[in-house]
Amino acid sequence: MMDDIMNEASKGNGWPTGPVEVNDGNFGDFVSKYPITVVDCWAPWCGPCKMIAPIIEELSHEMKGKIAFGKLNTDENQGIARD
């Protein structure tokens, strides 16, 4: 089954071309839509978050069709950040 998911995912159809801004309202839909997701939980004041942001951006392009990347601002979306 995982092979089927990965084969379909490798086609890249309907996959984001960069990180998707996720929030309390769309988080569930985002992680349900793609078989593999990585969500970067960040805050504007966080130094390490700023350092990793370009890496997340690059990976989102390199892994298009295999992994969907999201970015969740934890200051603005404290509900999902606590769950």
Secondary structure as UniProt FT lines:
FT   HELIX           2..10
FT   TURN            13..14
FT   STRAND          20..22
FT   TURN            24..26
FT   HELIX           27..33
FT   STRAND          37..42
FT   TURN            44..45
FT   HELIX           47..62
FT   TURN            63..66
FT   STRAND          68..73
FT   TURN            74..76
FT   HELIX           78..82
//
